[in-house]
Amino acid sequence: MTVRDFLYGNLPQEILHSGIFIRTVASLEHSNYLELLVQDNKLMPLTTENPIINDIASVLIQNKIYLCSDYADYQQYLLITCLSSEEKTVLFLISIAQQYIEEKRIEELKTLSFILYMLSDFVRLSPIVCLIDKYLYQQRIIAHQNILNEKVHKEIDILIKLAEPLHQYSFIDSVFKHHSEAKDVKELAALCGYSYSTFKRLFSEHFHTSPYKWMLKQRKEQVMYLIQFSKFLPFEIADRCNFSSASYFNSFCKKYLGDTPGNLITRFRQF
């Protein structure tokens, strides 16, 4: 059973006989998904032929095709779905990843993790990254408690090692995305989707410092940059840097930067 056979029975004839569809399917048939991902001359035609990619993904989504090893060519079409910009793609992939997790389909999770890692510039796929990341964190805890049998333990261990760069991308990207919105570490942890204790542990692993020290450093650098290189007044800088009040901003500048915001602007502003 193949995904290709399903497509031939469900896509409109004008698509099936189009040159772009024939070239795309030929590319998928003559390359495995790893070759497609790592060789630009094979991946580029897929990413630039979005209309047909979206047509294929749309049919798979509408028919709720479970892209798993029951289909001999599921890996290629899992990649196609990840490349698609079709509106419901992310929700479809989340449902597939959840099924992989529920059924403990380790090989499928390996495939999806590698595809997501190689397509890390596709920000729209980050919710799937986060879902797999949280699952693997839970598996680390279970493995540590020796709950899994030896065979499953080894498979999970392989998946964790394979997907480690994926977790780092997911966590670090999330921190940089949200840190300017957060007033403190607890708020940053919530914005990134982690409990306070888990966030502190992961942060220490990835950044090799505490989240409090890192956020303080980022805030000092942001304030000094706006003092030196913007035309903003003190109250505008306080607002942009997410300070709760002008008095708190004033105290922050005196404590960490050595003077009031107004005096710092007078001394350091570059124009």
C-alpha positions as CSV (number, residue, x, y, z in Angstrom):
1,M,0.0,0.0,0.0
2,T,1.3,3.4,-1.0
3,V,0.3,7.0,-0.6
4,R,0.9,7.5,-4.3
5,D,-1.8,4.9,-5.2
6,F,-4.2,6.8,-3.0
7,L,-3.4,10.1,-4.7
8,Y,-4.0,8.6,-8.1
9,G,-7.5,7.5,-7.0
10,N,-8.4,10.9,-5.5
11,L,-6.7,13.8,-7.3
12,P,-8.5,15.5,-10.2
13,Q,-7.4,14.2,-13.6
14,E,-6.1,17.7,-14.7
15,I,-3.6,17.6,-11.7
16,L,-2.6,13.9,-12.3
17,H,-1.8,14.7,-16.0
18,S,0.0,17.9,-15.3
19,G,3.8,18.0,-15.9
20,I,4.5,19.5,-12.5
21,F,2.7,16.6,-10.7
22,I,4.4,14.0,-12.8
23,R,7.8,15.5,-12.1
24,T,7.1,15.8,-8.4
25,V,5.9,12.2,-8.0
26,A,9.0,11.0,-10.1
27,S,11.3,12.9,-7.7
28,L,9.6,11.3,-4.7
29,E,9.8,7.8,-6.2
30,H,13.4,8.0,-7.1
31,S,14.7,9.5,-3.8
32,N,14.1,8.6,-0.2
33,Y,13.1,11.4,2.2
34,L,16.7,11.8,3.5
35,E,18.1,12.4,0.0
36,L,15.3,15.0,-0.6
37,L,16.1,16.8,2.6
38,V,19.9,17.0,2.3
39,Q,20.4,17.6,-1.4
40,D,19.3,21.1,-2.4
41,N,18.9,20.2,-6.1
42,K,16.2,17.7,-5.0
43,L,14.6,19.8,-2.3
44,M,14.4,23.1,-4.1
45,P,12.0,21.9,-6.9
46,L,9.6,20.7,-4.1
47,T,9.7,24.0,-2.2
48,T,9.3,26.1,-5.3
49,E,6.4,24.0,-6.7
50,N,4.0,25.0,-4.0
51,P,0.7,24.7,-5.9
52,I,1.1,21.0,-6.4
53,I,2.5,20.5,-2.9
54,N,-0.6,22.1,-1.5
55,D,-2.9,20.1,-3.7
56,I,-1.3,16.9,-2.5
57,A,-1.4,18.0,1.2
58,S,-5.0,19.1,0.8
59,V,-6.2,15.7,-0.4
60,L,-4.3,13.9,2.4
61,I,-5.7,16.3,5.0
62,Q,-9.3,16.1,3.7
63,N,-9.2,12.3,3.8
64,K,-7.4,12.2,7.1
65,I,-4.6,9.9,5.8
66,Y,-2.5,8.6,8.6
67,L,1.0,9.0,7.3
68,C,2.7,6.0,9.0
69,S,4.8,3.0,8.1
70,D,1.6,1.2,6.9
71,Y,2.3,3.1,3.7
72,A,5.6,2.2,2.0
73,D,6.2,5.8,0.9
74,Y,4.8,7.6,3.9
75,Q,8.2,9.4,4.7
76,Q,8.2,11.2,1.4
77,Y,4.7,12.4,1.8
78,L,5.2,13.4,5.4
79,L,8.0,15.7,4.1
80,I,5.6,17.0,1.4
81,T,3.0,17.8,4.0
82,C,5.6,19.6,6.2
83,L,6.6,21.7,3.1
84,S,2.9,22.6,2.4
85,S,1.5,26.0,3.2
86,E,-2.0,24.7,3.1
87,E,-4.1,26.3,5.9
88,K,-4.8,23.1,8.0
89,T,-1.4,21.6,7.6
90,V,-0.1,22.3,11.1
91,L,-3.2,20.9,12.8
92,F,-3.1,17.8,10.6
93,L,0.6,17.2,11.5
94,I,-0.1,17.8,15.2
95,S,-2.8,15.1,15.1
96,I,-0.4,12.7,13.3
97,A,2.3,13.4,15.9
98,Q,-0.2,12.7,18.7
99,Q,-1.1,9.4,17.1
100,Y,2.6,8.5,16.9
101,I,3.0,9.2,20.5
102,E,-0.1,7.3,21.6
103,E,0.9,4.3,19.6
104,K,4.6,4.6,20.5
105,R,5.6,4.7,16.8
106,I,9.3,5.4,17.4
107,E,10.4,5.1,13.8
108,E,7.8,7.5,12.7
109,L,8.7,10.0,15.4
110,K,12.4,9.7,14.3
111,T,11.4,10.5,10.8
112,L,9.2,13.5,11.8
113,S,11.8,14.8,14.2
114,F,14.5,14.8,11.5
115,I,12.3,16.5,9.0
116,L,11.4,19.2,11.5
117,Y,15.1,19.6,12.4
118,M,16.1,20.0,8.7
119,L,13.2,22.5,8.1
120,S,13.9,24.5,11.3
121,D,13.5,27.8,9.3
122,F,9.8,26.9,8.8
123,V,8.5,28.7,11.9
124,R,4.9,27.6,11.3
125,L,6.0,24.1,12.3
126,S,7.1,25.1,15.8
127,P,3.9,23.8,17.5
128,I,4.8,20.2,16.3
129,V,8.4,20.7,17.6
130,C,7.0,21.7,21.0
131,L,4.7,18.7,21.1
132,I,7.5,16.2,20.4
133,D,9.8,18.1,22.8
134,K,7.4,17.7,25.7
135,Y,6.8,14.1,24.9
136,L,10.6,13.3,24.9
137,Y,11.0,15.2,28.2
138,Q,8.4,12.9,29.8
139,Q,10.2,9.9,28.3
140,R,13.4,11.0,29.9
141,I,11.7,11.0,33.3
142,I,10.2,7.6,32.7
143,A,13.5,6.2,31.5
144,H,15.2,7.5,34.5
145,Q,12.7,5.7,36.7
146,N,13.4,2.4,34.8
147,I,9.7,2.0,34.0
148,L,10.2,1.1,30.3
149,N,11.3,-2.4,29.2
150,E,14.8,-2.6,27.7
151,K,13.8,-2.7,24.0
152,V,11.6,0.4,24.3
153,H,14.1,2.1,26.5
154,K,16.8,1.7,23.8
155,E,14.5,3.0,21.0
156,I,13.5,6.1,23.1
157,D,17.2,6.7,23.9
158,I,18.0,6.7,20.1
159,L,15.2,9.1,19.4
160,I,16.2,11.5,22.2
161,K,19.8,11.6,20.8
162,L,18.6,12.0,17.3
163,A,16.2,14.8,18.1
164,E,18.5,16.7,20.6
165,P,19.2,19.5,18.2
166,L,15.5,19.8,17.6
167,H,14.8,20.3,21.3
168,Q,17.5,23.0,21.6
169,Y,16.1,24.8,18.6
170,S,12.6,24.6,20.0
171,F,13.5,25.8,23.5
172,I,16.1,28.5,22.6
173,D,13.9,29.8,19.8
174,S,11.0,30.1,22.2
175,V,13.1,32.0,24.8
176,F,14.3,34.6,22.3
177,K,10.8,34.9,20.9
178,H,9.2,35.8,24.2
179,H,11.8,37.2,26.6
180,S,11.1,40.9,25.7
181,E,7.4,40.3,26.5
182,A,8.0,38.9,30.0
183,K,8.3,41.0,33.2
184,D,10.0,38.1,35.1
185,V,11.2,34.5,34.9
186,K,7.9,33.0,35.8
187,E,6.1,35.0,33.1
188,L,8.7,33.9,30.5
189,A,8.3,30.3,31.6
190,A,4.6,30.5,31.1
191,L,5.0,32.2,27.7
192,C,7.3,29.4,26.6
193,G,4.9,26.8,27.7
194,Y,6.8,25.3,30.6
195,S,6.4,25.0,34.4
196,Y,8.6,27.3,36.4
197,S,10.9,24.5,37.7
198,T,11.2,22.8,34.3
199,F,11.9,26.1,32.6
200,K,14.7,26.9,35.1
201,R,16.3,23.5,34.6
202,L,16.1,23.6,30.7
203,F,17.4,27.2,30.7
204,S,20.4,26.2,32.7
205,E,21.1,23.3,30.4
206,H,21.0,25.4,27.2
207,F,22.3,28.9,28.3
208,H,24.7,27.8,31.1
209,T,23.4,30.6,33.4
210,S,20.3,31.3,35.4
211,P,17.3,32.8,33.6
212,Y,17.2,35.7,36.1
213,K,20.9,36.7,35.3
214,W,20.3,36.3,31.6
215,M,17.1,38.3,31.5
216,L,18.8,41.1,33.6
217,K,21.7,41.2,31.1
218,Q,19.3,41.4,28.1
219,R,17.3,44.1,29.7
220,K,20.4,46.2,30.6
221,E,21.6,45.9,27.0
222,Q,18.2,46.8,25.5
223,V,17.9,49.9,27.7
224,M,21.4,51.1,27.0
225,Y,20.9,50.5,23.2
226,L,17.8,52.7,23.2
227,I,19.4,55.3,25.4
228,Q,22.4,55.6,23.0
229,F,20.9,55.0,19.6
230,S,17.2,56.0,19.7
231,K,15.3,59.3,20.0
232,F,12.9,57.9,22.7
233,L,12.2,59.8,25.9
234,P,12.7,57.9,29.2
235,F,9.0,57.0,29.6
236,E,9.0,55.6,26.0
237,I,12.0,53.5,26.7
238,A,10.4,52.2,29.9
239,D,7.3,51.2,28.0
240,R,9.2,49.5,25.2
241,C,11.3,47.6,27.7
242,N,8.2,46.5,29.5
243,F,8.8,48.2,32.9
244,S,5.7,48.4,35.0
245,S,6.2,52.0,36.0
246,A,8.4,55.1,35.5
247,S,9.7,54.9,39.1
248,Y,10.7,51.3,38.7
249,F,12.5,52.1,35.4
250,N,14.3,55.0,37.2
251,S,15.4,52.7,40.1
252,F,16.6,50.1,37.6
253,C,18.8,52.6,35.7
254,K,20.3,54.0,38.9
255,K,21.0,50.5,40.4
256,Y,22.3,48.7,37.3
257,L,23.5,51.5,34.9
258,G,24.7,54.0,37.5
259,D,22.5,57.0,36.9
260,T,18.9,58.2,36.1
261,P,17.5,57.7,32.6
262,G,17.7,61.4,31.8
263,N,21.3,61.7,32.9
264,L,22.3,58.6,30.9
265,I,20.6,60.0,27.8
266,T,22.6,63.3,28.3
267,R,25.9,61.4,28.7
268,F,25.6,58.6,26.1
269,R,23.1,59.6,23.4
270,Q,24.9,59.5,20.0
271,F,23.1,62.4,18.3
